């Protein structure tokens, strides 16, 4: 019985080749299996999604401020708008937030155009790195103004 089944398979293979099958026969493909990391290797962490409205406090150049970011994330790319209120009560115009998320790290740039700040002739670019932990982000930034001011500070935000 084995011999008959084996002969039948050979006959089918020959007929398939004669019918324009290109002379090759292929069986069902093996299921694809995800690669397994090598022993001891640590897979890269999945990026955290930061799409949300984040509010919190910062301190730059010794002065406290409150900050609101409304962020949208697509893949690892983040875009959004920002607004802050300084210690004197001045509310900024909207800034533009851009950045990337890798694992639990958000690297950002927050740009305020000329006219968005208390001194209307100045523009400002803030950039930094925040560590994301659940519904909180904390870290440091560096700020540079077209009016010559450069300062560093800390941010702590929650969604």
N, C-alpha and C positions, 0 to 999 in steps of 0.2 A: 504494500500500500504506500509506503514511503517513496518508493521508486516511481510510482505513477504520479504522485503529487509533484515530485521534483521534476519529472519530464514535462508535466503540464505547465509549470512555471517557465521552463526554458522555451517551450513552444510559444507561450504568450509573449515572452520577451522578444523573440525573433519576429513575431507578427507585428508587435508594436514598432520595432525598428523599420520594418518594411512598409509601414503605413505613414511614413513621413515623420516619425518621432525623432529623427536626427541620429538614429543609431545608438542612442544612449537610453538607458533605463534608470529611472530613479525611483526609489521607494519613498515611503513617508519620511519627512524630515524629523530629525530628533528634536524634542522640545528644547527651547533655549533656556538655559539656566543662568541666573545672575551670577556674576563673578563673586567669589568669596574672597575677602581680604586675606592677605597672607597672615599667618599666625603672628601675633604681636603688633600688627599694623592697626592703626586707629583710623576709622573712616572719618572723612570730613563732616563736621556737624552741619545739619540743615540750617539754612538761613531763617532767622526769626522774621516774621512779618510785622512791620512797624506801621502799617496803614491804620491811622487813627488820629484823633486830636489829642495832642500832648500838652500839658500845662505844668509849669513849675517855676523854679527860682534859679537865679544865677548870680554870680558876683564876678565883676570884671573891673580891673583897675581900682579895687577897693569899694566900688559902689554896687549895691544890690539892685536887682531888677527882676520883674516877672516876665515870663516868656510863654507864648502859645505857638505851637507848630501844628498845622494840619497837613498830614503826610499821606501819600499814596505810594504803594510799592508794587512794582511789576518785575518779577524775577528778583534780581539783587539790586535793581535800580530804584532809587527813591527820589520823588519830587514833591514839592509842596510850597505852602506859604507860611510866613512867620510874622509875628508882631510882638513887640515888647513894650512894657511900661517901666520907665526909669524911676529912681527914688524921688524925683521932683514931680512925678505924676504925668510926665510927657508920654503920650502914646504914639509910637512910631507908625509910619506908613507900612505897607506890606513889604516884607522881604521875600526873596526867592530861595527856597531850600533845595539843594541837590545833594545826592550822596549815594553810597552803596552799603549794603548789609552783607557781611560775611560771618556766618555762624552767629555769635552773639555780639558782634562789633558793628556799630554804625559809624561810618566815616562821613562827615558832612561838610558842606559849605553853605553859609547863609549870607546872602548878599542884599544889602539895602542900598537902593539907588540914591543919587543926589535928590534931595527934596523929601526923603522919607524920615530924616532924622531931625533932632532939635535944631541943629545948625543946618539950614537948608542947602548950603553950599558943599556939604560933605557927603561922601558915599562911604560905606563900610562893608568890609568882607570879614566874616567870622568863619573859622574852620577849626575842626577838632575831631575827636574820637570819643564815642560814648559806648559804655558797656550796657547791653540790654539784659535785664533780669526780670522775666515775667512782664508786669505792667509798669516797670520803671526803667529809665535810662539815666546813667550818670557818667560824668567824665569831665574832660577839660577842653578848652578852646583857646584860640589865639585870634585876636581882633586887630585889623589894620584899617585905618581911616585915610581917605585922600587928604584930610586936613592934618596929617602927620602923627596922629595918635596911634600908638601900638600898645596893646595890653593883653594879658592872659587872664583866664578865669576858670570858674567851675560852673557846671550845669547839673541840675537834678530835675528830671521831668517824669510825670506819671500820666497814664492814659486812663 
